[in-house]
Amino acid sequence: MEVISRENAEHYVWGGICDGWHLLKTEGLSVIQERIPPGGAEIKHYHEKAHQFFFVLSGEATM
C-alpha cells in the first residue's frame, strides 16, 4: 500500500484560491485535505448523500 500525502495526492484548485488534495477517493468514501486561505469560501451546494467531517489545523472556520 502506498503512503499518501499532499506531495503525491491528486490536486485540484477550487474557488480560484483554494487547494484540495484527494487523500482517498473511492465510490463510498472521499478524504480531502484542503487549504483555504483568508477570504476563501465555498459556494453553497448540495450532496445527494454525504457524511462530512471537518478539522482545522490552524486559523478559524465559520459555517
Backbone as JSON Lines, residues from 0, in Angstrom:
{"i":0,"aa":"M","n":[0.84,-1.18,0.0],"ca":[0.0,0.0,0.0],"c":[0.89,1.24,0.0]}
{"i":1,"aa":"E","n":[0.56,2.17,-0.86],"ca":[1.33,3.42,-0.97],"c":[0.94,4.39,0.15]}
{"i":2,"aa":"V","n":[1.92,5.06,0.72],"ca":[1.66,6.11,1.7],"c":[1.22,7.35,0.93]}
{"i":3,"aa":"I","n":[0.11,7.94,1.33],"ca":[-0.43,9.1,0.6],"c":[-0.22,10.38,1.41]}
{"i":4,"aa":"S","n":[0.08,11.46,0.71],"ca":[0.26,12.77,1.34],"c":[-0.05,13.83,0.28]}
{"i":5,"aa":"R","n":[0.0,15.09,0.68],"ca":[-0.21,16.17,-0.29],"c":[0.81,16.12,-1.41]}
{"i":6,"aa":"E","n":[2.0,15.63,-1.13],"ca":[3.06,15.61,-2.13],"c":[2.76,14.67,-3.29]}
{"i":7,"aa":"N","n":[1.97,13.6,-3.07],"ca":[1.73,12.65,-4.15],"c":[0.24,12.43,-4.43]}
{"i":8,"aa":"A","n":[-0.64,13.2,-3.79],"ca":[-2.08,13.04,-3.99],"c":[-2.56,13.84,-5.19]}
{"i":9,"aa":"E","n":[-3.71,13.43,-5.73],"ca":[-4.36,14.19,-6.8],"c":[-4.73,15.57,-6.26]}
{"i":10,"aa":"H","n":[-4.32,16.62,-6.96],"ca":[-4.52,18.0,-6.5],"c":[-5.5,18.72,-7.42]}
{"i":11,"aa":"Y","n":[-6.28,19.62,-6.85],"ca":[-7.14,20.49,-7.65],"c":[-7.27,21.85,-6.97]}
{"i":12,"aa":"V","n":[-7.6,22.86,-7.75],"ca":[-7.82,24.22,-7.24],"c":[-9.31,24.49,-7.33]}
{"i":13,"aa":"W","n":[-9.87,25.1,-6.29],"ca":[-11.29,25.47,-6.31],"c":[-11.45,26.87,-5.74]}
{"i":14,"aa":"G","n":[-12.5,27.55,-6.17],"ca":[-12.76,28.9,-5.69],"c":[-11.7,29.91,-6.11]}
{"i":15,"aa":"G","n":[-10.84,29.52,-7.03],"ca":[-9.81,30.42,-7.53],"c":[-8.57,30.53,-6.67]}
{"i":16,"aa":"I","n":[-8.7,30.3,-5.33],"ca":[-7.55,30.48,-4.44],"c":[-7.35,29.32,-3.46]}
{"i":17,"aa":"C","n":[-8.23,28.33,-3.5],"ca":[-8.17,27.23,-2.53],"c":[-7.63,25.96,-3.2]}
{"i":18,"aa":"D","n":[-7.01,25.1,-2.39],"ca":[-6.44,23.86,-2.89],"c":[-7.11,22.67,-2.22]}
{"i":19,"aa":"G","n":[-7.21,21.58,-2.95],"ca":[-7.7,20.32,-2.39],"c":[-6.82,19.18,-2.85]}
{"i":20,"aa":"W","n":[-6.6,18.22,-1.97],"ca":[-5.82,17.02,-2.29],"c":[-6.65,15.8,-1.91]}
{"i":21,"aa":"H","n":[-6.9,14.92,-2.88],"ca":[-7.65,13.69,-2.62],"c":[-6.72,12.67,-1.96]}
{"i":22,"aa":"L","n":[-6.84,12.52,-0.65],"ca":[-6.03,11.52,0.06],"c":[-6.62,10.14,-0.11]}
{"i":23,"aa":"L","n":[-7.93,10.07,-0.31],"ca":[-8.64,8.82,-0.6],"c":[-9.84,9.17,-1.45]}
{"i":24,"aa":"K","n":[-10.03,8.44,-2.54],"ca":[-11.14,8.76,-3.45],"c":[-11.72,7.45,-3.95]}
{"i":25,"aa":"T","n":[-12.77,6.98,-3.28],"ca":[-13.47,5.78,-3.7],"c":[-14.95,6.11,-3.85]}
{"i":26,"aa":"E","n":[-15.72,5.17,-4.37],"ca":[-17.15,5.39,-4.53],"c":[-17.84,5.62,-3.19]}
{"i":27,"aa":"G","n":[-17.36,4.93,-2.14],"ca":[-18.01,5.01,-0.84],"c":[-17.41,5.99,0.14]}
{"i":28,"aa":"L","n":[-16.19,6.47,-0.13],"ca":[-15.52,7.35,0.83],"c":[-14.53,8.26,0.12]}
{"i":29,"aa":"S","n":[-14.57,9.52,0.5],"ca":[-13.63,10.51,-0.03],"c":[-13.01,11.25,1.14]}
{"i":30,"aa":"V","n":[-11.68,11.31,1.17],"ca":[-10.97,12.07,2.2],"c":[-10.16,13.13,1.47]}
{"i":31,"aa":"I","n":[-10.45,14.4,1.78],"ca":[-9.82,15.51,1.07],"c":[-9.17,16.44,2.08]}
{"i":32,"aa":"Q","n":[-7.9,16.74,1.87],"ca":[-7.22,17.77,2.67],"c":[-7.32,19.06,1.87]}
{"i":33,"aa":"E","n":[-7.73,20.14,2.54],"ca":[-7.9,21.41,1.85],"c":[-7.1,22.52,2.5]}
{"i":34,"aa":"R","n":[-6.69,23.47,1.67],"ca":[-6.06,24.7,2.14],"c":[-6.97,25.83,1.69]}
{"i":35,"aa":"I","n":[-7.5,26.57,2.68],"ca":[-8.41,27.67,2.39],"c":[-7.81,28.93,3.03]}
{"i":36,"aa":"P","n":[-7.19,29.79,2.24],"ca":[-6.57,30.99,2.8],"c":[-7.64,31.99,3.25]}
{"i":37,"aa":"P","n":[-7.24,33.0,4.03],"ca":[-8.19,34.05,4.43],"c":[-8.91,34.61,3.2]}
{"i":38,"aa":"G","n":[-10.21,34.74,3.3],"ca":[-11.01,35.23,2.18],"c":[-11.56,34.13,1.3]}
{"i":39,"aa":"G","n":[-11.06,32.91,1.48],"ca":[-11.56,31.79,0.7],"c":[-12.9,31.31,1.25]}
{"i":40,"aa":"A","n":[-13.76,30.83,0.37],"ca":[-15.07,30.35,0.8],"c":[-15.64,29.39,-0.23]}
{"i":41,"aa":"E","n":[-16.47,28.48,0.24],"ca":[-17.19,27.58,-0.66],"c":[-18.48,28.23,-1.1]}
{"i":42,"aa":"I","n":[-18.94,27.84,-2.26],"ca":[-20.27,28.24,-2.73],"c":[-21.24,27.2,-2.2]}
{"i":43,"aa":"K","n":[-22.36,27.64,-1.66],"ca":[-23.36,26.72,-1.11],"c":[-23.74,25.69,-2.16]}
{"i":44,"aa":"H","n":[-23.71,24.42,-1.76],"ca":[-24.06,23.35,-2.68],"c":[-24.72,22.2,-1.92]}
{"i":45,"aa":"Y","n":[-25.21,21.23,-2.64],"ca":[-25.99,20.14,-2.08],"c":[-25.42,18.8,-2.52]}
{"i":46,"aa":"H","n":[-25.36,17.84,-1.58],"ca":[-24.95,16.47,-1.89],"c":[-26.16,15.56,-1.72]}
{"i":47,"aa":"E","n":[-26.38,14.66,-2.67],"ca":[-27.47,13.68,-2.53],"c":[-27.25,12.81,-1.31]}
{"i":48,"aa":"K","n":[-26.0,12.42,-1.09],"ca":[-25.67,11.55,0.04],"c":[-24.26,11.91,0.51]}
{"i":49,"aa":"A","n":[-24.13,12.29,1.77],"ca":[-22.81,12.67,2.27],"c":[-22.78,12.63,3.79]}
{"i":50,"aa":"H","n":[-21.66,12.21,4.31],"ca":[-21.32,12.36,5.72],"c":[-20.04,13.17,5.7]}
{"i":51,"aa":"Q","n":[-20.0,14.28,6.41],"ca":[-18.83,15.14,6.34],"c":[-18.22,15.33,7.72]}
{"i":52,"aa":"F","n":[-16.9,15.43,7.72],"ca":[-16.12,15.64,8.94],"c":[-15.11,16.72,8.62]}
{"i":53,"aa":"F","n":[-15.0,17.73,9.46],"ca":[-14.07,18.82,9.24],"c":[-13.16,18.96,10.45]}
{"i":54,"aa":"F","n":[-11.89,19.26,10.21],"ca":[-10.99,19.63,11.3],"c":[-10.09,20.75,10.8]}
{"i":55,"aa":"V","n":[-9.73,21.64,11.69],"ca":[-8.96,22.83,11.34],"c":[-7.58,22.71,11.97]}
{"i":56,"aa":"L","n":[-6.53,22.75,11.14],"ca":[-5.17,22.66,11.65],"c":[-4.69,24.0,12.2]}
{"i":57,"aa":"S","n":[-5.09,25.09,11.57],"ca":[-4.75,26.42,12.08],"c":[-5.77,27.41,11.55]}
{"i":58,"aa":"G","n":[-5.94,28.5,12.26],"ca":[-6.9,29.51,11.84],"c":[-8.28,29.25,12.4]}
{"i":59,"aa":"E","n":[-9.29,29.77,11.73],"ca":[-10.68,29.65,12.15],"c":[-11.54,29.24,10.98]}
{"i":60,"aa":"A","n":[-12.63,28.55,11.26],"ca":[-13.61,28.2,10.24],"c":[-14.97,28.72,10.69]}
{"i":61,"aa":"T","n":[-15.72,29.24,9.75],"ca":[-17.08,29.7,10.01],"c":[-18.01,28.94,9.09]}
{"i":62,"aa":"M","n":[-19.06,28.38,9.67],"ca":[-20.02,27.62,8.86],"c":[-21.38,28.25,8.95]}
